[in-house]
Amino acid sequence: MSEESEKIWKEAEQHLQSGTGGKVARFALACLSGAIPLAGGVVSGAGGAWSEAGQDKFNKILAAWLKLQEEEMKEIGRTLSEVMDRLDQNDPEIEKRLQSPEYLSIIKKAFRDWSAAESEEKRILIRNLLANAAATKICKDQIIRLFIEWIDKYSEPHFAVIKEIHKNIGSTRAEIWAEIHGESVREDSAEADLFKLLIHDLSVGHVIRQHREKDYTGNFIKQPSKRTSSQSSYLKSAFDDDKQYELTELGRQFVHYTMNEIVPKIGFGTSNDTNHSTQNETL
């Protein structure tokens, strides 16, 4: 949400909370806060809930807010329509999930945290996640909320790195860079700095990690330290070709549920997704 939009929203919120609209006001506030394009109908149907002057003031505030949000609301409507098109609405379990407070809370968080007009790639990630979250109990709702936050937090270059590691497990930094960009750049370039930042962000965020050996029960095995006879006079390269990278289990589930259409549930700890059928992969 832009700074101007946030300012108008706060003014609308203050007006609603200080007025006499009661339940109607709170419901209108909930619609707006979820960025669901029903607010106009709610307010127009409020009747005598506010005084005429109060209603007029709120209508002006709302009109300004909606003007700023017009394009975003179109994208939200498009996204929700595509989610519904991908679901079997005759399935009683899906219908129950769609009407549950938990799923409605996820919808609200998705459209509050994510700017619908930001990019088409992020819109598709949100669409796939919401469809998967409705079609099956893919994972705990708090993990779905985390994935929504990742979509908001990370950028297209982050997702490009994630996709490359997903397609080529064990890729080094040099291999990741070569596949995404191709040509070499200087170590002291802005491009090298940005690439290091992308790897750092995803590592700190527990989306990717350096490859670790593990035993059959899933315990990571400590590797013996390597002793080198000579020390290099150079710092570690942004495009190091030694350490291999892989997705964490959270990262793997993020790819599975956001970068694919409706898919079967996967469990933690399996080695890969190749045994699970998917529809229309967007990777």
Secondary structure, DSSP 8 states (H G I E B T S, - for coil): --HHHHHHHHHHHHHHHHSS-HHHHHHHHHHHHTT-TTHHHHHHT-GGGS-HHHHHHHHHHHHHHHHHHHHHHHHHHHHHHHHHHTS-TT-HHHHHHHTSHHHHHHHHHHHHHS-TTS-HHHHHHHHHHHHHHHHS--S-HHHHHHHHHHHHH--HHHHHHHHHHHHSTTEEHHHHHHHHT-S---TTSHHHHHHHHHHHHHHHTTSEEE---B-TTS-B--------SS--SS---TT-SSSEEEE-HHHHHHHHHHSSSS-----TT-S-STTS--SS---
